[in-house]
Amino acid sequence: MAASVVPHFANDIGADRIKVGVRELNCMGARPPFDHPHVYLDMGGDNEILCPYCSTVYEYVPGLTAIESDPPGCIVATHGLVDASE
């Protein structure tokens, strides 16, 4: 369960895999109006999770911050998250 703010990610480019720096996230598919229901995904102790709507695989990479993704530009909303490296 999310203990803090959860970032939102979108996959407008249709990547098979998005690397993220968090294990808890919201997937919205593509950005509106082409989004799917926004779903909360929690990897728990795993390092990846599959979105049941768009089949995007999210992979946890410890070297990324909570507001980074690879490929870049997939983060949509941080709702108050701050990059701890700043």
C-alpha positions in Angstrom: 0.0 0.0 0.0 1.2 3.5 -0.9 2.8 5.2 2.1 3.5 8.4 0.1 2.7 10.2 -3.1 2.5 7.9 -6.1 3.7 9.1 -9.5 1.6 8.7 -12.7 3.1 7.3 -15.9 1.8 7.2 -19.5 3.1 5.2 -22.5 2.3 7.5 -25.4 5.2 6.1 -27.5 4.1 2.5 -27.1 7.2 1.2 -25.4 7.2 -2.5 -24.4 9.0 -1.6 -21.1 9.3 1.6 -19.1 12.1 1.8 -16.4 11.1 3.7 -13.3 12.6 4.6 -9.9 9.6 3.5 -7.8 7.8 0.3 -7.0 4.4 1.9 -6.6 2.9 3.8 -9.5 -0.2 4.7 -11.5 -0.4 3.7 -15.1 -2.8 5.6 -17.4 -1.9 4.0 -20.7 -1.6 6.9 -23.1 -2.4 10.5 -22.2 -6.1 11.6 -22.5 -8.2 11.2 -24.5 -6.5 7.9 -25.3 -6.0 6.8 -21.7 -7.3 3.6 -20.0 -8.6 3.5 -16.5 -5.9 4.8 -14.2 -4.6 1.8 -12.2 -2.5 1.6 -9.2 0.3 -0.9 -9.5 2.5 -2.2 -6.7 5.5 -4.3 -7.4 5.9 -5.3 -3.8 9.3 -7.0 -3.6 9.5 -7.7 -7.3 11.4 -5.6 -9.8 8.7 -5.5 -12.5 5.0 -5.5 -13.0 2.7 -5.7 -16.1 -0.2 -3.3 -16.5 -3.3 -5.4 -17.0 -4.8 -2.8 -19.4 -2.1 -1.8 -21.8 0.5 -4.6 -21.2 3.3 -2.1 -20.5 6.0 -3.7 -18.3 7.3 -1.4 -15.6 10.7 -2.2 -14.4 12.2 -0.9 -11.2 15.7 0.6 -11.6 17.2 1.8 -8.3 19.4 4.4 -10.1 16.4 6.4 -11.2 14.6 8.9 -9.0 10.8 9.0 -8.5 10.4 11.6 -11.2 12.5 9.9 -13.9 11.7 7.3 -16.5 13.5 5.5 -19.3 12.5 6.2 -22.0 12.3 9.8 -20.7 9.0 11.8 -20.7 6.7 9.0 -19.5 6.1 10.7 -16.1 2.8 12.5 -16.3 2.1 13.8 -12.7 4.2 13.8 -9.6 1.6 15.5 -7.3 4.2 17.0 -5.0 7.1 14.5 -5.5 10.5 16.1 -5.3 13.7 14.9 -6.8 15.8 13.9 -3.8 19.0 14.6 -5.8 18.3 18.3 -6.0 
